């Protein structure tokens, strides 16, 4: 697409969709080259870099909210998006305006021509550098970066942060990161920079040993966080789930380390933790008829276990209805076994992705674990929502893609299906 063809936000989206043709690239050379072409904005920004299997987004949201509560101008870079692609790049929790995204696409188009045809940049690489440039333009006091996948070779790893944060290590994305906790930990530990402090809540011994080894090699002081270390400092959180206390402890430890460089008043830290908003993660929606819908992007076994623990603790046992859809490359059999005993009725639905798991196979996995449950296979989420509209308590989970679609269909977020496909790692069509 030529530069002169970028005339609208829709055309900018089409350009971003075209970048999916180049799939995923694990390496930093192209990202560094592109950043250099726009003046290396990462060198002008103060950053916190967050990796880990689960809890990255919530930890980033807490850190952003704390520093913004204290008056800083804070950039936030996360993925995937739930509804709008612009969610990925925010300043003071305001999505990048459509006009700015169009402008950046126009500016970056000619730069991409400087890369050989057989070494084209990917969508994630381009958007990472776009975000760097935008945050620098916006004169952000601090930027919170969530890794996309892994850490060591993730495009976000061109930043040199003030602190590196590794939330935890569990099995996920094994086809890219490795099939053991040690291998996955090595990829996540790749964000540790020489002499830069690292904070982690990882408690699995073999994974923690890998992180400690890398920190020792890099001469990076390491802080190992436990909830008990901050039991008197963690307030009642706005985010549901006991696991959010661990994320809060990570945020508190990070803020404590940075106090000499970026001091934050104690009351602002508390304010930040008690008012953090992070959609799609144990998000409770109360309908006008009194019914409740809980949305959670539990997309791996560890996430499913946390969801189950939250449901068992916070919601009375009874008639729970589950709507479930996930991607085929996830450990969905184990996830189904974990969640099946909770529900009396289960709808299996496809995720709006070429990588969706088969709904019949999901249904079989649920039925084998909970033979007493009523299992219903639906062609799409809309059908499942209609069929469950009179149920008192519905849980929608399995994939953030599904949660994003639910936010639209429940009227919580404006409909924006044209942008959901940008979460794909391979070429997707723009929905018309």
QUIHUFEN-V347496 format. One record per residue. N is the residue number from 1. RES is the residue in one letter. PSI is psi in radians with two decimals (* if undefined). D_LAST is the distance of its C-alpha to the last C-alpha in Angstrom with 2 decimals. Layout:
n = <N,N>
res = <RES,RES>
psi = <PSI,PSI>
d_last = <D_LAST,D_LAST>
//
This chain:
n = <1,2,3,4,5,6,7,8,9,10,11,12,13,14,15,16,17,18,19,20,21,22,23,24,25,26,27,28,29,30,31,32,33,34,35,36,37,38,39,40,41,42,43,44,45,46,47,48,49,50,51,52,53,54,55,56,57,58,59,60,61,62,63,64,65,66,67,68,69,70,71,72,73,74,75,76,77,78,79,80,81,82,83,84,85,86,87,88,89,90,91,92,93,94,95,96,97,98,99,100,101,102,103,104,105,106,107,108,109,110,111,112,113,114,115,116,117,118,119,120,121,122,123,124,125,126,127,128,129,130,131,132,133,134,135,136,137,138,139,140,141,142,143,144,145,146,147,148,149,150,151,152,153,154,155,156,157,158,159,160,161,162,163,164,165,166,167,168,169,170,171,172,173,174,175,176,177,178,179,180,181,182,183,184,185,186,187,188,189,190,191,192,193,194,195,196,197,198,199,200,201,202,203,204,205,206,207,208,209,210,211,212,213,214,215,216,217,218,219,220,221,222,223,224,225,226,227,228,229,230,231,232,233,234,235,236,237,238,239,240,241,242,243,244,245,246,247,248,249,250,251,252,253,254,255,256,257,258,259,260,261,262,263,264,265,266,267,268,269,270,271,272,273,274,275,276,277,278,279,280,281,282,283,284,285,286,287,288,289,290,291,292,293,294,295,296,297,298,299,300,301,302,303,304,305,306,307,308,309,310,311,312,313,314,315,316,317,318,319,320,321,322,323,324,325,326,327,328,329,330,331,332,333,334,335,336,337,338,339,340,341,342,343,344,345,346,347,348,349,350,351,352,353,354,355,356,357,358,359,360,361,362,363,364,365,366,367,368,369,370,371,372,373,374,375,376,377,378,379,380,381,382,383,384,385,386,387,388,389,390,391,392,393,394,395,396,397,398,399,400,401,402,403,404,405,406,407,408,409,410,411,412,413,414,415,416,417,418,419,420,421,422,423,424,425,426,427,428,429,430,431,432>
res = <X,X,X,X,X,X,X,X,X,X,X,X,X,X,X,X,X,X,X,X,X,X,X,X,X,X,X,X,X,X,X,X,X,X,X,X,X,X,X,X,X,X,X,X,X,X,X,X,X,X,X,X,X,X,X,X,X,X,X,X,X,X,X,X,X,X,X,X,X,X,X,X,X,X,X,X,X,X,X,X,X,X,X,X,X,X,X,X,X,X,X,X,X,X,X,X,X,X,X,X,X,X,X,X,X,X,X,X,X,X,X,X,X,X,X,X,X,X,X,X,X,X,X,X,X,X,X,X,X,X,X,X,X,X,X,X,X,X,X,X,X,X,X,X,X,X,X,X,X,X,X,X,X,X,X,X,X,X,X,X,X,X,X,X,X,X,X,X,X,X,X,X,X,X,X,X,X,X,X,X,X,X,X,X,X,X,X,X,X,X,X,X,X,X,X,X,X,X,X,X,X,X,X,X,X,X,X,X,X,X,X,X,X,X,X,X,X,X,X,X,X,X,X,X,X,X,X,X,X,X,X,X,X,X,X,X,X,X,X,X,X,X,X,X,X,X,X,X,X,X,X,X,X,X,X,X,X,X,X,X,X,X,X,X,X,X,X,X,X,X,X,X,X,X,X,X,X,X,X,X,X,X,X,X,X,X,X,X,X,X,X,X,X,X,X,X,X,X,X,X,X,X,X,X,X,X,X,X,X,X,X,X,X,X,X,X,X,X,X,X,X,X,X,X,X,X,X,X,X,X,X,X,X,X,X,X,X,X,X,X,X,X,X,X,X,X,X,X,X,X,X,X,X,X,X,X,X,X,X,X,X,X,X,X,X,X,X,X,X,X,X,X,X,X,X,X,X,X,X,X,X,X,X,X,X,X,X,X,X,X,X,X,X,X,X,X,X,X,X,X,X,X,X,X,X,X,X,X,X,X,X,X,X,X,X,X,X,X,X,X,X,X,X,X,X,X,X,X,X,X,X,X>
psi = <2.29,2.72,-0.70,-0.22,-0.22,1.79,-0.26,2.99,-0.68,-0.68,-0.62,-0.73,-0.70,-0.70,-0.74,-0.69,-0.69,-0.55,-0.38,-0.35,-0.46,0.15,-2.45,2.58,2.11,1.79,2.82,-0.13,-0.86,-0.70,-0.74,-0.69,-0.78,-0.72,-0.68,-0.62,-0.35,0.37,0.33,1.06,-0.40,-0.41,-0.18,-0.02,2.50,2.34,2.72,2.28,2.21,2.17,3.06,2.98,-0.92,2.72,0.02,-0.88,-0.77,-0.71,-0.76,-0.76,-0.70,-0.80,-0.77,-0.77,-0.64,-0.89,-0.57,-0.63,-0.50,0.12,0.06,2.71,1.95,2.22,2.59,2.18,2.04,2.91,2.72,3.04,2.72,-0.80,-1.05,2.39,-0.50,-0.23,-0.47,-0.45,1.90,2.58,2.14,0.71,0.37,2.16,2.52,2.26,2.63,-0.72,-0.64,-0.64,-0.72,-0.79,-0.75,-0.70,-0.77,-0.72,-0.57,-0.42,-0.93,-0.48,-0.60,-0.33,-0.25,-0.01,2.40,2.65,-0.52,0.14,0.87,2.57,2.65,2.95,-0.82,-0.67,-0.80,-0.78,-0.60,-0.80,-0.61,-0.78,-0.76,-0.83,-0.74,-0.77,-0.66,-0.74,-0.65,0.01,0.86,2.40,-0.47,2.53,2.31,2.09,2.19,2.26,2.66,-0.94,2.14,-2.03,-0.95,-0.81,0.24,2.47,-0.54,-0.24,0.11,-0.15,2.56,1.81,2.98,-0.57,2.47,2.32,2.24,1.93,-1.05,3.03,2.20,2.99,2.15,2.58,0.67,-0.51,-0.34,-0.63,-0.22,2.75,0.18,2.79,-0.60,-0.75,-0.74,-0.72,-0.66,-0.67,-0.78,-0.68,-0.16,-0.23,-0.17,2.22,2.68,2.13,-0.04,2.26,2.57,2.43,2.36,2.58,0.19,2.22,-0.12,2.06,-0.78,-0.66,-0.74,-0.64,-0.67,-0.79,-0.74,-0.67,-0.78,-0.74,-0.69,-0.77,-0.63,0.01,0.74,2.08,2.32,2.38,2.08,2.09,2.37,2.60,-0.64,-0.44,-0.40,0.41,-0.45,-0.05,-0.22,2.02,-3.08,2.07,2.65,-0.37,2.33,2.67,2.34,-0.55,-0.36,-0.36,-0.61,-0.74,-0.65,-0.70,-0.70,-0.77,-0.75,-0.75,-0.68,-0.80,-0.68,-0.77,-0.63,0.00,-0.69,-0.54,-0.71,1.44,2.42,2.31,2.52,-0.71,-0.50,-0.58,-0.82,-0.75,-0.74,-0.73,-0.59,-0.15,0.18,2.35,2.25,1.62,2.60,0.01,1.80,0.82,2.08,2.18,2.20,2.10,2.81,-0.42,0.08,-0.20,2.79,2.50,2.22,2.20,2.31,2.26,0.92,1.70,0.09,3.05,-0.74,-0.72,-0.68,-0.68,-0.68,-0.68,-0.78,-0.79,-0.69,-0.75,-0.75,-0.54,-0.69,-0.26,2.31,2.54,2.49,-2.51,1.45,2.30,2.30,2.30,2.09,2.32,2.51,3.10,2.58,-0.42,0.16,2.89,1.10,-0.48,-0.82,-0.64,-0.78,-0.77,-0.60,-0.71,-0.41,-0.78,-0.25,-0.40,2.52,-0.39,2.35,2.19,2.24,2.34,2.70,2.63,2.54,1.22,2.58,-0.31,0.22,2.55,2.68,2.21,-0.54,-0.69,-0.66,-0.79,-0.73,-0.68,-0.72,-0.77,-0.65,-0.50,-0.62,1.38,-0.41,-0.31,2.59,2.04,2.22,2.20,2.21,2.67,-0.40,2.97,-0.66,-0.77,-0.71,-0.67,-0.70,-0.78,-0.43,0.21,-0.42,0.01,2.42,-0.53,2.03,2.33,2.17,2.12,3.12,-0.52,2.45,-0.49,-0.78,-0.71,-0.73,-0.74,-0.67,-0.69,-0.67,-0.88,-0.45,-0.06,0.23,-0.63,2.62,2.47,2.31,0.84,-0.36,-0.30,-0.21,-0.60,-0.26,-0.06,-0.25,2.62,-0.21,2.99,2.21,2.70,2.58,2.14,2.38,*>
d_last = <19.17,22.00,22.92,22.79,19.08,18.37,18.09,15.76,14.47,10.94,12.98,15.03,12.31,11.48,15.24,15.53,13.09,15.37,18.34,17.44,18.69,22.11,22.06,24.84,28.14,31.14,33.48,34.20,35.27,32.00,31.27,34.82,34.61,31.47,33.09,36.21,34.37,33.43,36.93,36.83,35.67,36.33,40.01,39.80,38.30,39.94,37.89,37.98,36.28,35.29,34.81,35.36,33.83,33.26,33.68,32.52,29.97,32.41,35.24,33.27,32.36,36.05,37.30,34.93,36.02,39.69,39.78,37.74,40.12,42.92,41.46,39.88,36.68,34.69,31.66,29.65,27.54,25.97,23.35,21.15,19.24,18.53,15.69,15.60,16.38,19.01,21.04,22.38,24.41,26.43,29.69,31.74,28.76,26.72,23.32,23.24,22.10,18.91,21.36,23.35,20.56,19.59,23.32,23.85,21.16,22.95,26.27,25.46,23.92,27.39,28.95,26.88,28.37,31.68,30.77,31.51,28.77,30.03,29.98,26.65,25.79,23.26,20.62,23.12,25.97,24.31,23.11,26.61,28.31,25.98,27.03,30.65,30.56,28.95,31.46,34.29,33.21,33.11,36.60,35.93,39.20,37.76,34.56,33.75,31.95,30.47,30.40,27.25,29.08,32.83,34.56,36.84,34.23,31.40,30.28,31.45,34.94,35.81,36.80,40.42,40.38,43.19,42.73,40.88,39.80,39.26,38.42,39.22,38.89,37.57,36.06,32.36,30.45,33.59,32.04,31.81,34.50,37.20,38.43,41.11,41.33,43.54,41.04,38.22,40.67,41.55,37.95,37.60,41.07,39.92,38.95,42.66,44.16,47.86,49.76,46.74,47.14,45.01,44.42,43.43,43.51,43.45,46.18,45.86,49.03,47.86,44.72,46.74,49.35,46.84,45.68,49.34,50.26,47.63,48.61,52.26,51.58,49.69,52.37,49.73,51.14,49.37,49.10,48.56,47.27,48.12,47.32,51.08,51.56,49.73,50.49,52.12,49.42,46.27,45.66,43.75,40.21,37.18,35.24,36.08,37.73,41.00,39.26,38.19,41.92,41.83,38.96,40.97,44.05,42.21,41.11,44.69,46.20,43.94,44.79,48.46,48.48,46.96,49.30,51.60,48.76,46.49,48.62,46.97,48.98,49.40,48.14,44.92,44.37,44.82,42.57,39.81,40.05,40.24,37.20,34.67,31.18,28.85,25.88,25.04,28.53,30.69,29.00,30.54,28.79,31.14,29.76,31.45,33.02,34.75,32.63,31.60,28.63,29.18,26.40,27.44,25.85,28.83,27.54,30.96,34.36,35.89,33.09,33.43,37.18,36.76,34.45,37.05,39.89,38.21,37.55,41.13,42.63,40.69,39.72,42.30,42.30,41.02,38.07,35.17,31.89,29.71,25.98,25.52,22.90,23.36,22.77,24.94,26.68,28.19,31.61,30.14,33.32,35.40,32.90,32.87,36.68,36.92,34.80,35.68,39.09,37.68,35.70,36.88,33.43,30.62,27.03,25.36,21.57,19.18,17.62,13.90,15.15,16.42,19.76,20.00,23.47,24.29,24.69,27.80,29.47,28.84,30.33,33.34,33.97,34.00,36.20,38.71,39.30,39.28,40.32,40.91,37.33,35.07,32.11,28.98,26.05,22.71,19.43,17.48,18.46,17.79,20.37,22.77,22.65,23.44,26.20,27.70,27.52,31.32,32.27,34.29,33.04,29.79,29.08,25.60,25.96,25.66,22.91,21.72,18.14,18.96,20.77,17.90,15.76,18.95,19.46,16.24,17.03,20.64,19.93,21.71,18.96,16.30,12.90,10.97,8.86,7.08,10.72,12.13,11.48,13.84,16.60,16.68,19.67,18.37,15.50,12.13,8.76,6.22,3.79,0.00>
//
